[in-house]
């Protein structure tokens, strides 16, 4: 009986380790190769206070963003992220 419990415990531990290893590898793959954002230079130029997000007041410096700002704001937080601005060039 102790042998069966030990084997089951080992199998469970092995399963947890395999799942954890897969999760770590997936996380590393996500962060290992960031994709270049073609809008980064424009974003950095418009982001006057360098807070990493564009307010409407910052974005209106670019005439293309005046009419599209709120449609581009995918998460509806009132700001554009580099990702959201990058979608304009795609």
Buried (B, 14 or more C-beta within 10 A) or exposed (E): EEEEEEEEEEEEEEEEEEEEEEEEEEEEEEEEEEEEBEBEEBBEEBBEEEEEBBBBEBBEEBEEBEEBBEEBBEEEEEBBBBEBBBBBEE
